[in-house]
Amino acid sequence: MADYNFGKDGMFVNGVPVIGAPLLDSSGTIYFCDGNSGNDSNNGKSWSKAKKTLASVFAASHADIARGADRWARRNTIFIAGDSFEEDLVILPQKTDVIGVGSHNSFKGAMVTGNHVPVNTTMGTRFINVNFMGDASGGDIFTLATSNGGTEFWGCRFSATSTAAATGAIIATAVSFLRIEDCIFEGAFSDAAIEFGTGAGRATIIRNNIISGANMGIDVGAGFTSTPENSYIIGNVFKTTLACINDASSKFNVIGNRGITLAAKGASLAGAVVAAAALSLDNTFGTSDANNVIWPANGSI
């Protein structure tokens, strides 16, 4: 489970500052972005000088990390606030924590609406406490490639409930060290909420999320690999129409998940889960024709 700490410096989840808490990692530059009252001509170094768009503040942080040897091993932070950033992101800020603060309607943190396909080479972008919604025309919310290694989402919300339902939330192809923790995926995603294509996805961790949709929860292509580090789907809760987990690669360790699907159980509970039984334990699923079924079945010595 997530490690929530309340200390003199604020609230942290697994050592990561959330909800505007003071920084844990103060090695880099701090930027501010206000989607309501900011201005991209500002330097973004304070709330009174906040930038307005994510594209502008992401570019500033990315350039700051790259500007010299005194920055390469640092980590920047961007605090973002705004009722809705309506942007299709094409760059991510390298080695930067993007932290949503304030509130958007009923939700804590900022709202980002759009379909994001970053094309720049980045390492270690981390989103914390950010709400994401698909574009009004549908499509996938995030499409990540091998150049986006180390992307992480902590305590974020992915919503399919725009004018047209989003196809998927996160589509990752050969993305190493991807981490998705304590997030909520809601709405009728018409394809898998999280999908993995062919390629090396070493050390991928999907943990403690609530994942719902009108299709599959997590869909892993047969060509996915995870070498030398293991990858994990652990401690998630699912509510889907088709399989909660479909790992055609048999590379993920599938541990301690709970799920409900409208599909029939099928052979070996395939209506709810397809994965390597030898890499799995302590999962429980309910289907349209079976309740509270342990998968894989308990063995004996």
C-alpha positions as CSV (number, residue, x, y, z in Angstrom):
1,M,0.0,0.0,0.0
2,A,1.0,3.6,-0.4
3,D,3.0,5.2,2.4
4,Y,1.2,8.4,3.4
5,N,3.2,10.6,5.8
6,F,2.2,13.9,7.5
7,G,5.3,15.7,8.8
8,K,6.5,19.2,9.5
9,D,7.1,19.7,5.8
10,G,3.6,18.7,4.7
11,M,1.9,15.6,3.2
12,F,3.9,13.0,1.2
13,V,3.0,9.8,-0.6
14,N,5.9,7.4,-0.8
15,G,8.2,10.4,-0.3
16,V,6.6,12.4,-3.0
17,P,5.1,15.9,-2.1
18,V,1.4,16.3,-2.9
19,I,-1.3,18.9,-2.8
20,G,1.1,21.8,-2.8
21,A,3.2,20.4,0.1
22,P,6.7,21.9,0.4
23,L,9.3,20.2,-1.8
24,L,11.1,17.0,-0.8
25,D,13.6,17.3,-3.7
26,S,14.8,20.9,-3.8
27,S,17.9,20.3,-6.0
28,G,16.5,21.9,-9.1
29,T,14.5,25.0,-10.2
30,I,10.9,25.6,-9.2
31,Y,8.4,26.8,-11.7
32,F,4.7,27.9,-11.5
33,C,2.0,27.8,-14.0
34,D,-1.5,29.3,-13.6
35,G,-3.9,28.5,-16.4
36,N,-6.3,31.2,-15.3
37,S,-4.2,34.2,-14.7
38,G,-0.6,33.4,-15.9
39,N,1.2,34.9,-18.8
40,D,3.7,33.0,-21.0
41,S,5.9,36.1,-21.2
42,N,6.6,35.6,-17.4
43,N,9.6,33.7,-16.2
44,G,7.5,31.3,-14.2
45,K,9.6,31.5,-11.1
46,S,6.8,32.5,-8.7
47,W,3.0,32.6,-8.6
48,S,3.0,36.3,-9.3
49,K,5.2,35.6,-12.4
50,A,3.5,32.3,-13.4
51,K,3.3,31.1,-16.9
52,K,-0.1,30.4,-18.5
53,T,0.4,27.3,-20.6
54,L,1.9,23.9,-19.9
55,A,3.7,24.0,-23.2
56,S,5.6,27.1,-22.2
57,V,6.5,26.0,-18.6
58,F,7.4,22.5,-19.8
59,A,9.8,23.9,-22.4
60,A,11.4,26.2,-19.8
61,S,12.0,23.4,-17.3
62,H,13.3,21.0,-20.0
63,A,15.8,23.7,-21.2
64,D,16.8,24.4,-17.7
65,I,17.8,20.8,-17.0
66,A,19.8,20.7,-20.2
67,R,21.7,23.9,-19.8
68,G,24.8,22.7,-18.0
69,A,26.5,20.1,-15.9
70,D,25.3,21.7,-12.7
71,R,21.7,20.8,-13.8
72,W,22.0,17.4,-15.4
73,A,21.6,15.4,-12.2
74,R,19.1,17.8,-10.7
75,R,15.3,17.5,-10.6
76,N,13.0,20.4,-11.3
77,T,9.4,21.0,-10.0
78,I,6.5,22.6,-11.7
79,F,3.4,23.6,-9.6
80,I,0.3,23.9,-11.9
81,A,-3.1,25.4,-11.0
82,G,-6.0,26.1,-13.3
83,D,-9.6,25.2,-14.0
84,S,-8.6,23.5,-17.3
85,F,-5.5,23.5,-19.4
86,E,-6.8,22.7,-22.9
87,E,-3.7,21.6,-24.6
88,D,-2.4,18.7,-26.7
89,L,1.0,18.2,-25.2
90,V,3.9,17.3,-27.6
91,I,6.8,17.8,-25.2
92,L,7.4,16.6,-21.6
93,P,9.8,18.3,-19.2
94,Q,12.8,16.1,-18.4
95,K,13.6,15.2,-14.8
96,T,10.7,17.3,-13.6
97,D,7.8,16.7,-11.1
98,V,4.6,18.3,-12.4
99,I,2.4,18.8,-9.3
100,G,-1.3,19.8,-9.5
101,V,-2.4,22.2,-6.7
102,G,-5.5,24.1,-5.9
103,S,-8.8,22.6,-7.3
104,H,-10.8,22.2,-10.4
105,N,-14.5,22.1,-9.6
106,S,-15.0,19.1,-7.3
107,F,-11.5,17.7,-7.8
108,K,-8.3,18.6,-6.1
109,G,-5.4,19.6,-8.4
110,A,-5.5,21.0,-11.9
111,M,-7.4,19.6,-15.0
112,V,-5.6,19.0,-18.3
113,T,-7.8,18.3,-21.3
114,G,-6.4,16.9,-24.5
115,N,-4.6,14.1,-26.4
116,H,-1.0,14.0,-25.5
117,V,1.7,12.5,-27.8
118,P,5.1,13.7,-26.6
119,V,7.8,13.5,-29.3
120,N,10.8,14.9,-27.5
121,T,13.3,12.7,-25.7
122,T,12.7,12.8,-21.9
123,M,13.7,10.9,-18.8
124,G,11.8,10.8,-15.6
125,T,8.8,13.1,-16.0
126,R,6.5,12.6,-13.0
127,F,2.9,13.8,-12.8
128,I,1.4,14.1,-9.3
129,N,-2.1,15.0,-8.4
130,V,-3.2,16.0,-11.9
131,N,-6.6,15.3,-13.5
132,F,-6.5,14.3,-17.2
133,M,-9.5,14.2,-19.6
134,G,-9.6,13.2,-23.2
135,D,-10.3,15.6,-26.0
136,A,-14.0,16.2,-27.0
137,S,-13.4,14.2,-30.2
138,G,-12.2,11.1,-28.2
139,G,-8.9,9.3,-28.8
140,D,-6.2,8.2,-26.4
141,I,-5.3,10.6,-23.6
142,F,-1.5,9.7,-23.4
143,T,0.5,8.0,-26.0
144,L,4.1,7.3,-24.8
145,A,7.0,5.9,-26.7
146,T,10.5,4.6,-25.9
147,S,11.8,8.2,-25.8
148,N,9.6,8.8,-22.7
149,G,11.4,6.5,-20.3
150,G,10.7,6.8,-16.6
151,T,7.4,8.6,-17.0
152,E,5.4,8.3,-13.8
153,F,1.8,9.1,-12.7
154,W,1.1,9.4,-8.9
155,G,-2.4,10.1,-7.5
156,C,-3.7,11.2,-10.9
157,R,-7.2,10.9,-12.4
158,F,-7.9,9.8,-16.0
159,S,-11.4,10.5,-17.2
160,A,-13.0,9.2,-20.4
161,T,-16.1,11.3,-19.9
162,S,-15.6,14.1,-22.4
163,T,-18.1,14.7,-25.3
164,A,-16.9,11.5,-26.9
165,A,-15.5,8.8,-24.7
166,A,-11.7,8.5,-24.8
167,T,-10.4,5.4,-26.5
168,G,-7.8,4.7,-23.8
169,A,-5.9,6.5,-21.0
170,I,-2.3,5.5,-21.3
171,I,-0.8,3.7,-24.4
172,A,2.8,2.8,-23.9
173,T,5.1,1.2,-26.4
174,A,8.6,0.2,-25.3
175,V,8.6,2.6,-22.3
176,S,11.0,1.5,-19.6
177,F,10.5,2.3,-15.9
178,L,6.9,3.5,-16.4
179,R,5.1,3.8,-13.1
180,I,1.4,4.3,-12.4
181,E,0.4,4.4,-8.8
182,D,-2.7,5.4,-6.7
183,C,-4.5,6.7,-9.8
184,I,-8.2,6.5,-10.8
185,F,-9.4,5.6,-14.3
186,E,-13.0,6.4,-14.8
187,G,-15.6,6.4,-17.6
188,A,-16.4,4.2,-20.6
189,F,-13.0,3.9,-22.2
190,S,-13.8,2.2,-25.5
191,D,-10.5,0.3,-25.6
192,A,-8.2,-0.9,-22.8
193,A,-7.7,1.9,-20.2
194,I,-3.9,1.0,-20.1
195,E,-2.3,-0.7,-23.1
196,F,1.2,-1.9,-23.8
197,G,2.6,-2.5,-27.3
198,T,5.6,-4.4,-28.5
199,G,9.0,-3.7,-27.0
200,A,11.0,-3.4,-23.8
201,G,8.9,-2.1,-20.9
202,R,11.4,-3.1,-18.2
203,A,10.5,-2.4,-14.6
204,T,7.0,-1.2,-15.3
205,I,4.9,-0.9,-12.1
206,I,1.1,-0.6,-12.0
207,R,0.0,-0.5,-8.4
208,N,-2.9,0.5,-6.2
209,N,-5.1,2.0,-9.0
210,I,-8.8,1.9,-9.5
211,I,-9.4,1.0,-13.2
212,S,-12.7,1.0,-14.9
213,G,-13.9,1.0,-18.5
214,A,-16.2,-0.3,-21.2
215,N,-13.5,-2.7,-22.5
216,M,-10.4,-4.1,-20.9
217,G,-8.6,-2.8,-17.9
218,I,-5.0,-3.5,-18.8
219,D,-4.1,-5.0,-22.2
220,V,-0.5,-6.2,-22.8
221,G,0.6,-7.2,-26.3
222,A,2.4,-10.5,-26.9
223,G,5.6,-8.6,-27.9
224,F,6.0,-6.9,-24.6
225,T,9.3,-7.7,-22.8
226,S,10.7,-6.9,-19.4
227,T,14.4,-7.7,-19.1
228,P,16.4,-7.7,-16.9
229,E,14.0,-6.1,-14.4
230,N,10.6,-7.5,-13.5
231,S,7.3,-5.7,-14.2
232,Y,4.3,-5.8,-11.9
233,I,0.5,-5.4,-11.9
234,I,-0.1,-5.3,-8.1
235,G,-2.9,-4.4,-5.8
236,N,-5.3,-2.8,-8.3
237,V,-9.1,-2.8,-8.3
238,F,-11.0,-3.3,-11.7
239,K,-14.5,-2.8,-13.0
240,T,-14.6,-3.7,-16.7
241,T,-16.8,-5.1,-19.5
242,L,-14.1,-7.5,-20.9
243,A,-11.0,-8.9,-19.1
244,C,-9.6,-7.0,-16.2
245,I,-6.1,-8.0,-17.2
246,N,-5.0,-9.5,-20.5
247,D,-1.3,-10.1,-20.5
248,A,-0.6,-11.9,-23.8
249,S,3.1,-11.6,-23.2
250,S,3.1,-13.5,-19.9
251,K,5.8,-11.2,-18.6
252,F,4.0,-9.3,-15.8
253,N,3.9,-10.5,-12.2
254,V,0.2,-10.3,-11.3
255,I,-0.3,-10.1,-7.6
256,G,-3.1,-9.1,-5.2
257,N,-5.5,-7.6,-7.6
258,R,-9.3,-7.5,-7.3
259,G,-11.7,-7.2,-10.2
260,I,-15.3,-7.4,-11.5
261,T,-16.1,-8.0,-15.1
262,L,-19.3,-8.3,-17.0
263,A,-17.7,-11.0,-19.1
264,A,-18.3,-14.8,-18.6
265,K,-15.5,-16.5,-16.8
266,G,-14.4,-18.8,-19.7
267,A,-11.7,-21.5,-19.4
268,S,-9.4,-20.9,-16.5
269,L,-11.2,-17.6,-15.7
270,A,-9.9,-16.2,-19.1
271,G,-12.9,-13.9,-19.2
272,A,-11.4,-12.0,-16.2
273,V,-7.7,-12.5,-16.5
274,V,-5.1,-13.8,-19.0
275,A,-1.6,-13.9,-17.5
276,A,1.2,-16.3,-16.5
277,A,-0.1,-18.3,-13.6
278,A,3.4,-19.1,-12.5
279,L,4.0,-15.3,-12.0
280,S,0.7,-14.7,-10.3
281,L,-0.8,-15.1,-6.8
282,D,-3.6,-13.9,-4.6
283,N,-6.0,-12.4,-7.2
284,T,-9.8,-12.5,-6.8
285,F,-12.3,-11.8,-9.6
286,G,-16.1,-11.8,-10.0
287,T,-17.6,-12.4,-13.5
288,S,-21.1,-12.5,-15.0
289,D,-21.3,-16.2,-14.1
290,A,-19.0,-16.7,-11.1
291,N,-18.5,-14.8,-7.8
292,N,-15.3,-14.2,-5.8
293,V,-13.1,-16.6,-7.6
294,I,-9.4,-16.9,-6.6
295,W,-6.9,-16.9,-9.5
296,P,-4.7,-18.8,-9.9
297,A,-6.4,-21.5,-7.9
298,N,-4.7,-22.3,-4.6
299,G,-2.1,-25.0,-5.0
300,S,-0.7,-27.6,-2.7
301,I,2.9,-28.7,-1.8
